[in-house]
Amino acid sequence: MKPRKKELGDRNLIGANVTRLRKLYHISQKELAINMQLLGVDINLSSLSKLEGQERAATDKEVLAIARTFGIYVDDLFKNPG
């Protein structure tokens, strides 16, 4: 995996956890985006990258689709990963 070029932003609370979960489950951003699209969320790779980098806010639909993709509770996305 490529190292992050920029520091994390401050526009959402879940970005770092999304990245952590994606790496834990060995899925690419493209695969996550496809899973989210299958759940009715219109998201592209650039938007997903910005979400993970905390450069943009996450919508409620995105948060729900991410939680469903990983089979976790929505609340788990907001927990401190450390």
PDB file with one MODEL, atoms N, CA, C and O in Angstrom:
MODEL        1
ATOM      1  N   MET A   1       0.833  -1.182   0.000  1.00  0.00           N
ATOM      2  CA  MET A   1       0.000   0.000   0.000  1.00  0.00           C
ATOM      3  C   MET A   1       0.880   1.249   0.000  1.00  0.00           C
ATOM      4  O   MET A   1       1.930   1.302   0.641  1.00  0.00           O
ATOM      5  N   LYS A   2       0.415   2.235  -0.734  1.00  0.00           N
ATOM      6  CA  LYS A   2       1.144   3.497  -0.768  1.00  0.00           C
ATOM      7  C   LYS A   2       0.942   4.243   0.541  1.00  0.00           C
ATOM      8  O   LYS A   2      -0.150   4.219   1.109  1.00  0.00           O
ATOM      9  N   PRO A   3       1.986   4.905   1.023  1.00  0.00           N
ATOM     10  CA  PRO A   3       1.801   5.733   2.221  1.00  0.00           C
ATOM     11  C   PRO A   3       0.994   6.983   1.870  1.00  0.00           C
ATOM     12  O   PRO A   3       1.040   7.468   0.740  1.00  0.00           O
ATOM     13  N   ARG A   4       0.261   7.492   2.849  1.00  0.00           N
ATOM     14  CA  ARG A   4      -0.546   8.694   2.650  1.00  0.00           C
ATOM     15  C   ARG A   4       0.371   9.883   2.405  1.00  0.00           C
ATOM     16  O   ARG A   4       1.333  10.095   3.143  1.00  0.00           O
ATOM     17  N   LYS A   5       0.075  10.653   1.375  1.00  0.00           N
ATOM     18  CA  LYS A   5       0.890  11.810   1.023  1.00  0.00           C
ATOM     19  C   LYS A   5       0.590  13.013   1.898  1.00  0.00           C
ATOM     20  O   LYS A   5       1.480  13.803   2.214  1.00  0.00           O
ATOM     21  N   LYS A   6      -0.683  13.147   2.289  1.00  0.00           N
ATOM     22  CA  LYS A   6      -1.095  14.297   3.086  1.00  0.00           C
ATOM     23  C   LYS A   6      -1.562  13.838   4.456  1.00  0.00           C
ATOM     24  O   LYS A   6      -1.978  12.693   4.634  1.00  0.00           O
ATOM     25  N   GLU A   7      -1.487  14.741   5.418  1.00  0.00           N
ATOM     26  CA  GLU A   7      -2.015  14.468   6.750  1.00  0.00           C
ATOM     27  C   GLU A   7      -3.533  14.307   6.661  1.00  0.00           C
ATOM     28  O   GLU A   7      -4.166  14.826   5.742  1.00  0.00           O
ATOM     29  N   LEU A   8      -4.108  13.585   7.620  1.00  0.00           N
ATOM     30  CA  LEU A   8      -5.555  13.453   7.665  1.00  0.00           C
ATOM     31  C   LEU A   8      -6.204  14.793   7.922  1.00  0.00           C
ATOM     32  O   LEU A   8      -5.674  15.615   8.671  1.00  0.00           O
ATOM     33  N   GLY A   9      -7.350  15.016   7.303  1.00  0.00           N
ATOM     34  CA  GLY A   9      -8.103  16.234   7.513  1.00  0.00           C
ATOM     35  C   GLY A   9      -8.938  16.149   8.778  1.00  0.00           C
ATOM     36  O   GLY A   9      -8.697  15.315   9.651  1.00  0.00           O
ATOM     37  N   ASP A  10      -9.931  17.035   8.855  1.00  0.00           N
ATOM     38  CA  ASP A  10     -10.779  17.065  10.055  1.00  0.00           C
ATOM     39  C   ASP A  10     -12.261  17.179   9.705  1.00  0.00           C
ATOM     40  O   ASP A  10     -13.050  17.691  10.499  1.00  0.00           O
ATOM     41  N   ARG A  11     -12.636  16.709   8.533  1.00  0.00           N
ATOM     42  CA  ARG A  11     -14.014  16.878   8.076  1.00  0.00           C
ATOM     43  C   ARG A  11     -14.935  15.708   8.412  1.00  0.00           C
ATOM     44  O   ARG A  11     -16.144  15.808   8.203  1.00  0.00           O
ATOM     45  N   ASN A  12     -14.404  14.617   8.919  1.00  0.00           N
ATOM     46  CA  ASN A  12     -15.249  13.516   9.392  1.00  0.00           C
ATOM     47  C   ASN A  12     -14.501  12.765  10.483  1.00  0.00           C
ATOM     48  O   ASN A  12     -13.304  12.968  10.685  1.00  0.00           O
ATOM     49  N   LEU A  13     -15.211  11.906  11.175  1.00  0.00           N
ATOM     50  CA  LEU A  13     -14.618  11.127  12.265  1.00  0.00           C
ATOM     51  C   LEU A  13     -14.297   9.691  11.866  1.00  0.00           C
ATOM     52  O   LEU A  13     -13.592   8.995  12.598  1.00  0.00           O
ATOM     53  N   ILE A  14     -14.797   9.236  10.730  1.00  0.00           N
ATOM     54  CA  ILE A  14     -14.703   7.815  10.408  1.00  0.00           C
ATOM     55  C   ILE A  14     -13.611   7.446   9.413  1.00  0.00           C
ATOM     56  O   ILE A  14     -13.308   6.263   9.252  1.00  0.00           O
ATOM     57  N   GLY A  15     -13.024   8.409   8.756  1.00  0.00           N
ATOM     58  CA  GLY A  15     -12.085   8.124   7.670  1.00  0.00           C
ATOM     59  C   GLY A  15     -10.965   7.168   8.026  1.00  0.00           C
ATOM     60  O   GLY A  15     -10.683   6.233   7.276  1.00  0.00           O
ATOM     61  N   ALA A  16     -10.329   7.390   9.154  1.00  0.00           N
ATOM     62  CA  ALA A  16      -9.214   6.531   9.555  1.00  0.00           C
ATOM     63  C   ALA A  16      -9.697   5.103   9.821  1.00  0.00           C
ATOM     64  O   ALA A  16      -8.995   4.143   9.505  1.00  0.00           O
ATOM     65  N   ASN A  17     -10.879   4.963  10.397  1.00  0.00           N
ATOM     66  CA  ASN A  17     -11.422   3.625  10.645  1.00  0.00           C
ATOM     67  C   ASN A  17     -11.797   2.920   9.354  1.00  0.00           C
ATOM     68  O   ASN A  17     -11.629   1.706   9.241  1.00  0.00           O
ATOM     69  N   VAL A  18     -12.301   3.663   8.381  1.00  0.00           N
ATOM     70  CA  VAL A  18     -12.631   3.056   7.093  1.00  0.00           C
ATOM     71  C   VAL A  18     -11.358   2.496   6.457  1.00  0.00           C
ATOM     72  O   VAL A  18     -11.349   1.367   5.965  1.00  0.00           O
ATOM     73  N   THR A  19     -10.296   3.281   6.468  1.00  0.00           N
ATOM     74  CA  THR A  19      -9.022   2.818   5.914  1.00  0.00           C
ATOM     75  C   THR A  19      -8.527   1.586   6.666  1.00  0.00           C
ATOM     76  O   THR A  19      -8.097   0.610   6.050  1.00  0.00           O
ATOM     77  N   ARG A  20      -8.588   1.630   7.993  1.00  0.00           N
ATOM     78  CA  ARG A  20      -8.127   0.508   8.816  1.00  0.00           C
ATOM     79  C   ARG A  20      -8.922  -0.762   8.502  1.00  0.00           C
ATOM     80  O   ARG A  20      -8.345  -1.838   8.339  1.00  0.00           O
ATOM     81  N   LEU A  21     -10.220  -0.633   8.422  1.00  0.00           N
ATOM     82  CA  LEU A  21     -11.069  -1.797   8.126  1.00  0.00           C
ATOM     83  C   LEU A  21     -10.812  -2.336   6.722  1.00  0.00           C
ATOM     84  O   LEU A  21     -10.765  -3.548   6.509  1.00  0.00           O
ATOM     85  N   ARG A  22     -10.648  -1.433   5.782  1.00  0.00           N
ATOM     86  CA  ARG A  22     -10.403  -1.854   4.415  1.00  0.00           C
ATOM     87  C   ARG A  22      -9.116  -2.658   4.315  1.00  0.00           C
ATOM     88  O   ARG A  22      -9.064  -3.675   3.624  1.00  0.00           O
ATOM     89  N   LYS A  23      -8.085  -2.203   5.003  1.00  0.00           N
ATOM     90  CA  LYS A  23      -6.809  -2.924   4.994  1.00  0.00           C
ATOM     91  C   LYS A  23      -6.924  -4.242   5.772  1.00  0.00           C
ATOM     92  O   LYS A  23      -6.345  -5.251   5.369  1.00  0.00           O
ATOM     93  N   LEU A  24      -7.660  -4.235   6.870  1.00  0.00           N
ATOM     94  CA  LEU A  24      -7.856  -5.442   7.670  1.00  0.00           C
ATOM     95  C   LEU A  24      -8.538  -6.540   6.850  1.00  0.00           C
ATOM     96  O   LEU A  24      -8.187  -7.716   6.950  1.00  0.00           O
ATOM     97  N   TYR A  25      -9.508  -6.139   6.046  1.00  0.00           N
ATOM     98  CA  TYR A  25     -10.252  -7.092   5.222  1.00  0.00           C
ATOM     99  C   TYR A  25      -9.647  -7.276   3.826  1.00  0.00           C
ATOM    100  O   TYR A  25     -10.195  -8.003   2.998  1.00  0.00           O
ATOM    101  N   HIS A  26      -8.526  -6.619   3.575  1.00  0.00           N
ATOM    102  CA  HIS A  26      -7.803  -6.751   2.308  1.00  0.00           C
ATOM    103  C   HIS A  26      -8.669  -6.434   1.093  1.00  0.00           C
ATOM    104  O   HIS A  26      -8.683  -7.178   0.113  1.00  0.00           O
ATOM    105  N   ILE A  27      -9.395  -5.308   1.175  1.00  0.00           N
ATOM    106  CA  ILE A  27     -10.144  -4.887   0.000  1.00  0.00           C
ATOM    107  C   ILE A  27      -9.664  -3.515  -0.451  1.00  0.00           C
ATOM    108  O   ILE A  27      -9.264  -2.685   0.366  1.00  0.00           O
ATOM    109  N   SER A  28      -9.707  -3.291  -1.723  1.00  0.00           N
ATOM    110  CA  SER A  28      -9.246  -2.028  -2.303  1.00  0.00           C
ATOM    111  C   SER A  28     -10.334  -0.963  -2.189  1.00  0.00           C
ATOM    112  O   SER A  28     -11.491  -1.262  -1.891  1.00  0.00           O
ATOM    113  N   GLN A  29      -9.940   0.273  -2.431  1.00  0.00           N
ATOM    114  CA  GLN A  29     -10.931   1.341  -2.462  1.00  0.00           C
ATOM    115  C   GLN A  29     -11.956   1.067  -3.556  1.00  0.00           C
ATOM    116  O   GLN A  29     -13.146   1.330  -3.382  1.00  0.00           O
ATOM    117  N   LYS A  30     -11.491   0.541  -4.678  1.00  0.00           N
ATOM    118  CA  LYS A  30     -12.402   0.244  -5.785  1.00  0.00           C
ATOM    119  C   LYS A  30     -13.443  -0.786  -5.361  1.00  0.00           C
ATOM    120  O   LYS A  30     -14.628  -0.634  -5.661  1.00  0.00           O
ATOM    121  N   GLU A  31     -13.003  -1.835  -4.663  1.00  0.00           N
ATOM    122  CA  GLU A  31     -13.940  -2.860  -4.189  1.00  0.00           C
ATOM    123  C   GLU A  31     -14.935  -2.292  -3.189  1.00  0.00           C
ATOM    124  O   GLU A  31     -16.120  -2.622  -3.228  1.00  0.00           O
ATOM    125  N   LEU A  32     -14.451  -1.434  -2.290  1.00  0.00           N
ATOM    126  CA  LEU A  32     -15.352  -0.811  -1.316  1.00  0.00           C
ATOM    127  C   LEU A  32     -16.364   0.071  -2.030  1.00  0.00           C
ATOM    128  O   LEU A  32     -17.553   0.036  -1.712  1.00  0.00           O
ATOM    129  N   ALA A  33     -15.904   0.859  -2.990  1.00  0.00           N
ATOM    130  CA  ALA A  33     -16.809   1.728  -3.745  1.00  0.00           C
ATOM    131  C   ALA A  33     -17.876   0.907  -4.468  1.00  0.00           C
ATOM    132  O   ALA A  33     -19.047   1.285  -4.486  1.00  0.00           O
ATOM    133  N   ILE A  34     -17.475  -0.205  -5.058  1.00  0.00           N
ATOM    134  CA  ILE A  34     -18.431  -1.075  -5.754  1.00  0.00           C
ATOM    135  C   ILE A  34     -19.463  -1.619  -4.766  1.00  0.00           C
ATOM    136  O   ILE A  34     -20.660  -1.614  -5.054  1.00  0.00           O
ATOM    137  N   ASN A  35     -19.007  -2.086  -3.605  1.00  0.00           N
ATOM    138  CA  ASN A  35     -19.937  -2.594  -2.587  1.00  0.00           C
ATOM    139  C   ASN A  35     -20.916  -1.512  -2.149  1.00  0.00           C
ATOM    140  O   ASN A  35     -22.103  -1.781  -1.965  1.00  0.00           O
ATOM    141  N   MET A  36     -20.418  -0.291  -1.982  1.00  0.00           N
ATOM    142  CA  MET A  36     -21.283   0.812  -1.582  1.00  0.00           C
ATOM    143  C   MET A  36     -22.287   1.131  -2.682  1.00  0.00           C
ATOM    144  O   MET A  36     -23.450   1.422  -2.400  1.00  0.00           O
ATOM    145  N   GLN A  37     -21.842   1.078  -3.929  1.00  0.00           N
ATOM    146  CA  GLN A  37     -22.743   1.325  -5.049  1.00  0.00           C
ATOM    147  C   GLN A  37     -23.837   0.271  -5.116  1.00  0.00           C
ATOM    148  O   GLN A  37     -24.987   0.586  -5.418  1.00  0.00           O
ATOM    149  N   LEU A  38     -23.484  -0.983  -4.835  1.00  0.00           N
ATOM    150  CA  LEU A  38     -24.484  -2.050  -4.818  1.00  0.00           C
ATOM    151  C   LEU A  38     -25.522  -1.846  -3.718  1.00  0.00           C
ATOM    152  O   LEU A  38     -26.633  -2.369  -3.794  1.00  0.00           O
ATOM    153  N   LEU A  39     -25.147  -1.082  -2.697  1.00  0.00           N
ATOM    154  CA  LEU A  39     -26.065  -0.757  -1.604  1.00  0.00           C
ATOM    155  C   LEU A  39     -26.794   0.564  -1.853  1.00  0.00           C
ATOM    156  O   LEU A  39     -27.479   1.076  -0.967  1.00  0.00           O
ATOM    157  N   GLY A  40     -26.645   1.111  -3.061  1.00  0.00           N
ATOM    158  CA  GLY A  40     -27.389   2.308  -3.433  1.00  0.00           C
ATOM    159  C   GLY A  40     -26.709   3.630  -3.167  1.00  0.00           C
ATOM    160  O   GLY A  40     -27.352   4.678  -3.234  1.00  0.00           O
ATOM    161  N   VAL A  41     -25.416   3.608  -2.865  1.00  0.00           N
ATOM    162  CA  VAL A  41     -24.676   4.846  -2.610  1.00  0.00           C
ATOM    163  C   VAL A  41     -23.839   5.174  -3.834  1.00  0.00           C
ATOM    164  O   VAL A  41     -22.973   4.394  -4.228  1.00  0.00           O
ATOM    165  N   ASP A  42     -24.096   6.320  -4.432  1.00  0.00           N
ATOM    166  CA  ASP A  42     -23.357   6.750  -5.615  1.00  0.00           C
ATOM    167  C   ASP A  42     -22.058   7.413  -5.160  1.00  0.00           C
ATOM    168  O   ASP A  42     -22.053   8.584  -4.781  1.00  0.00           O
ATOM    169  N   ILE A  43     -20.962   6.665  -5.200  1.00  0.00           N
ATOM    170  CA  ILE A  43     -19.663   7.176  -4.759  1.00  0.00           C
ATOM    171  C   ILE A  43     -18.602   6.755  -5.768  1.00  0.00           C
ATOM    172  O   ILE A  43     -18.640   5.642  -6.293  1.00  0.00           O
ATOM    173  N   ASN A  44     -17.659   7.648  -6.033  1.00  0.00           N
ATOM    174  CA  ASN A  44     -16.554   7.316  -6.929  1.00  0.00           C
ATOM    175  C   ASN A  44     -15.263   7.215  -6.122  1.00  0.00           C
ATOM    176  O   ASN A  44     -15.245   7.520  -4.930  1.00  0.00           O
ATOM    177  N   LEU A  45     -14.194   6.790  -6.768  1.00  0.00           N
ATOM    178  CA  LEU A  45     -12.928   6.577  -6.054  1.00  0.00           C
ATOM    179  C   LEU A  45     -12.373   7.855  -5.440  1.00  0.00           C
ATOM    180  O   LEU A  45     -11.828   7.830  -4.337  1.00  0.00           O
ATOM    181  N   SER A  46     -12.508   8.961  -6.142  1.00  0.00           N
ATOM    182  CA  SER A  46     -12.009  10.231  -5.612  1.00  0.00           C
ATOM    183  C   SER A  46     -12.750  10.614  -4.334  1.00  0.00           C
ATOM    184  O   SER A  46     -12.134  11.037  -3.355  1.00  0.00           O
ATOM    185  N   SER A  47     -14.062  10.465  -4.347  1.00  0.00           N
ATOM    186  CA  SER A  47     -14.854  10.791  -3.151  1.00  0.00           C
ATOM    187  C   SER A  47     -14.521   9.868  -1.993  1.00  0.00           C
ATOM    188  O   SER A  47     -14.436  10.310  -0.847  1.00  0.00           O
ATOM    189  N   LEU A  48     -14.331   8.584  -2.287  1.00  0.00           N
ATOM    190  CA  LEU A  48     -13.975   7.635  -1.234  1.00  0.00           C
ATOM    191  C   LEU A  48     -12.599   7.955  -0.663  1.00  0.00           C
ATOM    192  O   LEU A  48     -12.396   7.890   0.549  1.00  0.00           O
ATOM    193  N   SER A  49     -11.665   8.297  -1.525  1.00  0.00           N
ATOM    194  CA  SER A  49     -10.328   8.667  -1.062  1.00  0.00           C
ATOM    195  C   SER A  49     -10.385   9.896  -0.155  1.00  0.00           C
ATOM    196  O   SER A  49      -9.716   9.938   0.878  1.00  0.00           O
ATOM    197  N   LYS A  50     -11.170  10.881  -0.534  1.00  0.00           N
ATOM    198  CA  LYS A  50     -11.319  12.084   0.290  1.00  0.00           C
ATOM    199  C   LYS A  50     -12.023  11.774   1.608  1.00  0.00           C
ATOM    200  O   LYS A  50     -11.712  12.378   2.635  1.00  0.00           O
ATOM    201  N   LEU A  51     -12.969  10.837   1.584  1.00  0.00           N
ATOM    202  CA  LEU A  51     -13.630  10.428   2.812  1.00  0.00           C
ATOM    203  C   LEU A  51     -12.621   9.773   3.748  1.00  0.00           C
ATOM    204  O   LEU A  51     -12.563  10.099   4.934  1.00  0.00           O
ATOM    205  N   GLU A  52     -11.825   8.845   3.209  1.00  0.00           N
ATOM    206  CA  GLU A  52     -10.814   8.179   4.033  1.00  0.00           C
ATOM    207  C   GLU A  52      -9.775   9.165   4.549  1.00  0.00           C
ATOM    208  O   GLU A  52      -9.289   9.027   5.671  1.00  0.00           O
ATOM    209  N   GLY A  53      -9.440  10.143   3.747  1.00  0.00           N
ATOM    210  CA  GLY A  53      -8.458  11.146   4.161  1.00  0.00           C
ATOM    211  C   GLY A  53      -9.038  12.234   5.039  1.00  0.00           C
ATOM    212  O   GLY A  53      -8.341  13.176   5.418  1.00  0.00           O
ATOM    213  N   GLN A  54     -10.309  12.104   5.359  1.00  0.00           N
ATOM    214  CA  GLN A  54     -11.036  13.056   6.192  1.00  0.00           C
ATOM    215  C   GLN A  54     -11.022  14.455   5.587  1.00  0.00           C
ATOM    216  O   GLN A  54     -11.000  15.458   6.300  1.00  0.00           O
ATOM    217  N   GLU A  55     -11.037  14.500   4.260  1.00  0.00           N
ATOM    218  CA  GLU A  55     -11.052  15.770   3.539  1.00  0.00           C
ATOM    219  C   GLU A  55     -12.464  16.194   3.169  1.00  0.00           C
ATOM    220  O   GLU A  55     -12.672  17.310   2.692  1.00  0.00           O
ATOM    221  N   ARG A  56     -13.431  15.318   3.383  1.00  0.00           N
ATOM    222  CA  ARG A  56     -14.830  15.666   3.135  1.00  0.00           C
ATOM    223  C   ARG A  56     -15.705  14.933   4.136  1.00  0.00           C
ATOM    224  O   ARG A  56     -15.313  13.917   4.711  1.00  0.00           O
ATOM    225  N   ALA A  57     -16.894  15.471   4.329  1.00  0.00           N
ATOM    226  CA  ALA A  57     -17.840  14.870   5.269  1.00  0.00           C
ATOM    227  C   ALA A  57     -18.415  13.587   4.683  1.00  0.00           C
ATOM    228  O   ALA A  57     -18.515  13.439   3.465  1.00  0.00           O
ATOM    229  N   ALA A  58     -18.787  12.675   5.549  1.00  0.00           N
ATOM    230  CA  ALA A  58     -19.435  11.434   5.149  1.00  0.00           C
ATOM    231  C   ALA A  58     -20.940  11.600   5.341  1.00  0.00           C
ATOM    232  O   ALA A  58     -21.385  12.100   6.374  1.00  0.00           O
ATOM    233  N   THR A  59     -21.720  11.183   4.352  1.00  0.00           N
ATOM    234  CA  THR A  59     -23.174  11.261   4.486  1.00  0.00           C
ATOM    235  C   THR A  59     -23.685  10.089   5.315  1.00  0.00           C
ATOM    236  O   THR A  59     -22.986   9.094   5.506  1.00  0.00           O
ATOM    237  N   ASP A  60     -24.901  10.222   5.797  1.00  0.00           N
ATOM    238  CA  ASP A  60     -25.492   9.133   6.578  1.00  0.00           C
ATOM    239  C   ASP A  60     -25.615   7.864   5.735  1.00  0.00           C
ATOM    240  O   ASP A  60     -25.408   6.765   6.249  1.00  0.00           O
ATOM    241  N   LYS A  61     -25.947   7.998   4.463  1.00  0.00           N
ATOM    242  CA  LYS A  61     -26.060   6.839   3.579  1.00  0.00           C
ATOM    243  C   LYS A  61     -24.706   6.148   3.405  1.00  0.00           C
ATOM    244  O   LYS A  61     -24.629   4.920   3.364  1.00  0.00           O
ATOM    245  N   GLU A  62     -23.648   6.941   3.303  1.00  0.00           N
ATOM    246  CA  GLU A  62     -22.311   6.370   3.157  1.00  0.00           C
ATOM    247  C   GLU A  62     -21.900   5.623   4.410  1.00  0.00           C
ATOM    248  O   GLU A  62     -21.362   4.519   4.331  1.00  0.00           O
ATOM    249  N   VAL A  63     -22.151   6.220   5.567  1.00  0.00           N
ATOM    250  CA  VAL A  63     -21.799   5.576   6.836  1.00  0.00           C
ATOM    251  C   VAL A  63     -22.528   4.242   6.975  1.00  0.00           C
ATOM    252  O   VAL A  63     -21.926   3.243   7.367  1.00  0.00           O
ATOM    253  N   LEU A  64     -23.805   4.224   6.659  1.00  0.00           N
ATOM    254  CA  LEU A  64     -24.579   2.995   6.754  1.00  0.00           C
ATOM    255  C   LEU A  64     -24.070   1.934   5.776  1.00  0.00           C
ATOM    256  O   LEU A  64     -23.952   0.763   6.138  1.00  0.00           O
ATOM    257  N   ALA A  65     -23.772   2.337   4.547  1.00  0.00           N
ATOM    258  CA  ALA A  65     -23.272   1.383   3.547  1.00  0.00           C
ATOM    259  C   ALA A  65     -21.912   0.823   3.939  1.00  0.00           C
ATOM    260  O   ALA A  65     -21.650  -0.361   3.726  1.00  0.00           O
ATOM    261  N   ILE A  66     -21.053   1.645   4.503  1.00  0.00           N
ATOM    262  CA  ILE A  66     -19.736   1.174   4.944  1.00  0.00           C
ATOM    263  C   ILE A  66     -19.897   0.159   6.070  1.00  0.00           C
ATOM    264  O   ILE A  66     -19.264  -0.896   6.058  1.00  0.00           O
ATOM    265  N   ALA A  67     -20.743   0.481   7.035  1.00  0.00           N
ATOM    266  CA  ALA A  67     -20.973  -0.440   8.152  1.00  0.00           C
ATOM    267  C   ALA A  67     -21.532  -1.768   7.643  1.00  0.00           C
ATOM    268  O   ALA A  67     -21.104  -2.833   8.088  1.00  0.00           O
ATOM    269  N   ARG A  68     -22.469  -1.710   6.729  1.00  0.00           N
ATOM    270  CA  ARG A  68     -23.051  -2.944   6.182  1.00  0.00           C
ATOM    271  C   ARG A  68     -22.016  -3.741   5.392  1.00  0.00           C
ATOM    272  O   ARG A  68     -21.994  -4.970   5.458  1.00  0.00           O
ATOM    273  N   THR A  69     -21.174  -3.056   4.657  1.00  0.00           N
ATOM    274  CA  THR A  69     -20.141  -3.742   3.873  1.00  0.00           C
ATOM    275  C   THR A  69     -19.217  -4.548   4.777  1.00  0.00           C
ATOM    276  O   THR A  69     -18.839  -5.671   4.443  1.00  0.00           O
ATOM    277  N   PHE A  70     -18.857  -3.980   5.916  1.00  0.00           N
ATOM    278  CA  PHE A  70     -17.938  -4.665   6.830  1.00  0.00           C
ATOM    279  C   PHE A  70     -18.668  -5.510   7.877  1.00  0.00           C
ATOM    280  O   PHE A  70     -18.022  -6.189   8.675  1.00  0.00           O
ATOM    281  N   GLY A  71     -19.989  -5.479   7.884  1.00  0.00           N
ATOM    282  CA  GLY A  71     -20.753  -6.277   8.838  1.00  0.00           C
ATOM    283  C   GLY A  71     -20.565  -5.817  10.274  1.00  0.00           C
ATOM    284  O   GLY A  71     -20.482  -6.630  11.195  1.00  0.00           O
ATOM    285  N   ILE A  72     -20.500  -4.493  10.455  1.00  0.00           N
ATOM    286  CA  ILE A  72     -20.301  -3.924  11.788  1.00  0.00           C
ATOM    287  C   ILE A  72     -21.438  -2.954  12.101  1.00  0.00           C
ATOM    288  O   ILE A  72     -22.222  -2.592  11.224  1.00  0.00           O
ATOM    289  N   TYR A  73     -21.511  -2.541  13.365  1.00  0.00           N
ATOM    290  CA  TYR A  73     -22.466  -1.518  13.762  1.00  0.00           C
ATOM    291  C   TYR A  73     -21.946  -0.156  13.320  1.00  0.00           C
ATOM    292  O   TYR A  73     -20.736   0.058  13.251  1.00  0.00           O
ATOM    293  N   VAL A  74     -22.855   0.758  13.022  1.00  0.00           N
ATOM    294  CA  VAL A  74     -22.482   2.116  12.646  1.00  0.00           C
ATOM    295  C   VAL A  74     -21.596   2.736  13.727  1.00  0.00           C
ATOM    296  O   VAL A  74     -20.614   3.413  13.421  1.00  0.00           O
ATOM    297  N   ASP A  75     -21.945   2.503  14.981  1.00  0.00           N
ATOM    298  CA  ASP A  75     -21.180   3.073  16.100  1.00  0.00           C
ATOM    299  C   ASP A  75     -19.706   2.668  16.050  1.00  0.00           C
ATOM    300  O   ASP A  75     -18.839   3.431  16.476  1.00  0.00           O
ATOM    301  N   ASP A  76     -19.422   1.477  15.534  1.00  0.00           N
ATOM    302  CA  ASP A  76     -18.042   1.007  15.481  1.00  0.00           C
ATOM    303  C   ASP A  76     -17.163   1.896  14.603  1.00  0.00           C
ATOM    304  O   ASP A  76     -15.954   1.980  14.818  1.00  0.00           O
ATOM    305  N   LEU A  77     -17.760   2.555  13.622  1.00  0.00           N
ATOM    306  CA  LEU A  77     -16.970   3.433  12.752  1.00  0.00           C
ATOM    307  C   LEU A  77     -16.492   4.682  13.484  1.00  0.00           C
ATOM    308  O   LEU A  77     -15.547   5.336  13.043  1.00  0.00           O
ATOM    309  N   PHE A  78     -17.133   5.014  14.589  1.00  0.00           N
ATOM    310  CA  PHE A  78     -16.800   6.228  15.323  1.00  0.00           C
ATOM    311  C   PHE A  78     -15.874   5.989  16.508  1.00  0.00           C
ATOM    312  O   PHE A  78     -15.506   6.929  17.213  1.00  0.00           O
ATOM    313  N   LYS A  79     -15.498   4.737  16.727  1.00  0.00           N
ATOM    314  CA  LYS A  79     -14.614   4.415  17.855  1.00  0.00           C
ATOM    315  C   LYS A  79     -13.181   4.782  17.526  1.00  0.00           C
ATOM    316  O   LYS A  79     -12.758   4.734  16.371  1.00  0.00           O
ATOM    317  N   ASN A  80     -12.445   5.148  18.555  1.00  0.00           N
ATOM    318  CA  ASN A  80     -11.040   5.497  18.403  1.00  0.00           C
ATOM    319  C   ASN A  80     -10.266   4.241  17.992  1.00  0.00           C
ATOM    320  O   ASN A  80     -10.290   3.241  18.709  1.00  0.00           O
ATOM    321  N   PRO A  81      -9.583   4.283  16.849  1.00  0.00           N
ATOM    322  CA  PRO A  81      -8.887   3.089  16.384  1.00  0.00           C
ATOM    323  C   PRO A  81      -7.649   2.734  17.209  1.00  0.00           C
ATOM    324  O   PRO A  81      -7.124   1.627  17.089  1.00  0.00           O
ATOM    325  N   GLY A  82      -7.187   3.650  18.031  1.00  0.00           N
ATOM    326  CA  GLY A  82      -5.943   3.454  18.742  1.00  0.00           C
ATOM    327  C   GLY A  82      -6.063   2.669  19.970  1.00  0.00           C
ATOM    328  O   GLY A  82      -5.066   2.440  20.655  1.00  0.00           O
TER     329      GLY A  82
ENDMDL
END
